[in-house]
Structure formats: C-alpha cells, structure tokens
Amino acid sequence: MDCTITGDCDHDSGLPDVLLWLNQPEQEEAFAKDYGEGLGSLAVILVCSKHIVDVKPRIRQSKEEKRLYMDIMLVYTEFVLLTAENKKARVLDALLEDVPRVVRKYKFADFDTERFLSDFNRYYSGLLAEIPRTPAQAA
C-alpha cells in the first residue's frame, strides 16, 4: 500500500525539514504489504502556514482511485516556535491521533483496516520513541 505524507506549508515553519526526515525508505517498506484491494493508497497532507487559518481539514475518498486524502492541520504560530525535535514529535503525535480516527470512519470493502492501523501505529510510534527527549519532556 502506498502511504504518502506531504505538506502544504511555509518554508520558515520548519515543516519541510520534518517531511524530509519522515520520508525515509523504511516508510515505504513498512507499508509494502497487501491489506486488500479496497484502499490502495493514503495521502496525508500536513498543513502549516501563516496564510491558512481557521480552515477545516479536507478529507476526501476517491473510490475510483482507491485513495483516501486527508489534511492534518498544524497551528503555524505554535509550530514555528518548537525545536526541531519537538516539531518531529508534534507531527508524529498528530499522525498517530488523526490517521486512525479518519481511516476508521470509512468502510472499505476488502481492506484490513485494523492490520494497516496496527502497522501504522507500530512504525510511527517507533519513530517517536527514537526522538531524543529532555528530562522535562519525559516527565
């Protein structure tokens, strides 16, 4: 299954660096499994821009393409102030919270939703565990 994470962001937000870090070859390998024919790909768009405020996240399913598109909104004024490691953690937390919630809303014929979400959670929780944490963050 194709699981794409991209962004619609201002360069100075720091999100492009997080996206570069996220898009590793291991990500493609983690989801290179057959979860069924009902959903062939998931596209997550992380949105973080000073020009995009108070906009509802877009969620769209294309049955013809067997693709689910979803936005995850990151608050620019908060995100831009975070350290590089905290930006990674914030993105991973958002992915782990929003993706399962949205994917479970849809009923895909011939798609093992729970197996996909288990793999999704395992992969991104593993990345989150690798991020160095200060004693204050660990508490």
N, C-alpha and C positions, 0 to 999 in steps of 0.2 A: 504494500500500500504506500502511496505517496503522501507524505506528511510535510507540507511546506510551511515555514514560518518566515514571514517577511514583514516589512514595516512601511508605514506612511508617517514620516517624522521629519522634524527639523534636524539638520546635521548637528547643531550645537546641543541637542538634547542628550547626546551620548548613546542613544539607542542604536545607531549604526555599528558601533563597536560591539555591543551586546549581540546583535544579529550575526556579525562576523564570527563571534565566539560560539554562538549556538549552532551555526550551520557547519557542523563537522561531518566527516564521512561516517562516523559512528551513528549519527542520527538516521541516515538513510538505511544503514544496516539494521538498526533496531526495529524498523517497521517493514523490512523486506520480507513480509510474511503474507500468507493468504488468509485474510479474515473473512472471506466470502465476496461474492460479486455485488452485493448491494451498495457498497461505498468503495470507490476506487481511490479517492484522494480527499484530503483535508487541507484547506488553505486557511492559515491563521494570519491575520494582518494586525500587527501591533501598531496602535495609533498614538503618537505623542508629538503634538505640535502646538505652539502658542496660538496658531490660527484656527485650530479646531477645538472649540469649547462648547460644552453643553450639547453635544451631538450624541444621539443614541447609536450604539453599536449596530452595525449591519450584520445580519445573519441571513444567508441565502442557501437554499439547497437546489442543486441542478440535478434532477432525476435523469435527464438525458446523458449528462456527463458523469453521473455517479460521483458528484463532488459536493462537498459542504464547505462554504465560505463563511468565515466569522471574523469580526473585529474584536479586539481586546483594547479597551481604552486605558491609557496611562496618563495621569494628570501631569502635564508638562511642568507646571510651577513647582511641583514636588519632586518629580523625577530628575530634573536638571540639577538639583542640589545634592543628589546622592553621590556617594563614592562609586567608583567603577564596580567594585564587588557588590555593593548594595543594589546597584542597578540590575546586575545579573540576578540577584536574589529576588528582587521585586518582579522581574519578568517571569522567572520560574514559578514564583508563588501565583502570579496571575494565570499562567498556563495551567498549572495544576488545579486551580479553582474553577476557571471558566470553561476549559475544553470539556471536561467530563459532564458538567452541567448542561452545556449546549448539545453535545453529542447524544446524551440520554433523552433529550426532548424529541428526537426523531426516531421513527421506526423504520429501519432499513431491512428490506426483505433479503434474506441470505447474507447477513453480516453479523459477525460475532462481536457485538459492541463491548461486552464485558472483558473479553480477551484483549481487544485492542486497548481499552482503557487501562487494563492492568499493565500491559507493556508500556503504555504512555506514562503512567504513574511511576513505574519502576525506572524508566530511562531518565525522566526529568527530576525525580526525587534523588536519583544518583548524582546528577549534575549539581543539584542544590547542596547535597552533602559534601561535595568536593570544594565548595567555596569557603575560603578561609573566613573564620568568624572571630571577631574581637570578643573578649570576655563579656562586655556589655551586651553584645548581640546574642551570645549563647544563653544568657540568663533569662 
